[in-house]
Amino acid sequence: MSEKWSNQSDKIRPLQKIYVEGHGCSASFADTEIISGLVSQSGYQIVPEEDNADLSVLVTCSVKSVTEQRMLARIRELRSNGQKVLVAGCLSATEPNKVLQIDQTLSLIGPGNLDKIVEGITSTLDGRQFVSVNNSKLVKLGMPRTRQNQAIGIVEIASGCLSSCTFCQVKLVKGTVFSYPEEKIVQEARQLVSGGAREIWITSTDNAAYGKDSKTTLSSLIRKICSIEGDFKVRVGMMNPLLTKGKMLDDLISAFQHEKVFKFLHLPVQSGSERILRLMQRGYSIEEYYSTIEAFRAAIPDLSLSTDIIVAFPTETEADFSESIDLIRRSRPDVLNLSRFGTRDGTKASSMEGQISSSISKERSQRMSKLWKEVALERNQRWIGWRGDAIVDERVKGAFVARNDSYKPCLIGFQLLNENPIGQKVKVRVVGATPFTLRAALA
């Protein structure tokens, strides 16, 4: 452990209990693990329930307006119990005034200020407000962490992005891309693998932007992580189609073909309408999007495709929406992250004319969801009868989830596995399918 993190315990009073709760994307959950690691190392006691805590740290997400409202409600709930609260994560940086409207004395720490978490907790427990939400260049690697899932190691590879999407607040919080050093990322992944991780998730605001500010590339990073000794798989997180073109596309496909990489591509298109894409300032055409996924599928036939769609973006007509429907029919994604447009403070889209009513937004969302479920069921039914290896990485109600090479979730009943199979590789046979999962038995 580096000296930087080991000196923070001087001012602390042990035995005080801290509850840490995380929400949002994989990068947010990595932050949650780091916060828990720093807090534990500093002498505080992490507790599993807020009722037993002297202070709660809430790691927030602000990606959607509905998420923002849920986060604000959770802050109110924690405060209603009379508990001291430190609000961390994106909401503290994007909407500090909304957080402080709940309680002007709340402490705030942004996603780029995790190195201040112990100081923030100590101040808050002493009755002094602590605020640190500036966009720093903190490299969140080599820091202590308490992993939430022993099968999964999450590695953030960069902060910020190169896009200027009119609907998104992330650029306002994290700024332009800041790529972490490649050798430090590989070292972090190596430590996670040696610590038992069977899946390495590489994550950032836009993984395709990695290395654009330095002398490396995402495909180079993937290959170097795959060179680490051990039995594990790499899951590559979201990439903006804007940057997955030209020579980079060929290099990425080659990297994805490595046996240690999950055949899972998250490529958010956001709309099937060229006009709406221009209003969103996404920077690519629909045909460029199709070209990317067709090239991936030609090289990797069992690829799982995940995409994102926003319905009811300002001025979206029925014709625009129909083009998004057509895109789902043509691209046939395995996973769809569907959102109804909601205004985000500080973004261009929040003040655009032609805001769509909630009734139309809801109706379009329902139609899109219905179509995708039909597509996804057909995609999953193709797997019935398949046999092969899968990594058990999650426990859900009534079953364990195991991921095959295409990152397909295979549900296995409790009675078929031992009490703690998380991280084990098992041979499965797919016996059924829903739009969301494959049902499996041990092969």
Order of alpha helices (4+ residues) and beta strands (2+ residues): alpha-beta-alpha-beta-beta-alpha-beta-alpha-alpha-beta-alpha-beta-beta-beta-alpha-beta-alpha-beta-alpha-beta-alpha-beta-alpha-alpha-beta-alpha-beta-alpha-beta-beta-beta-beta-beta
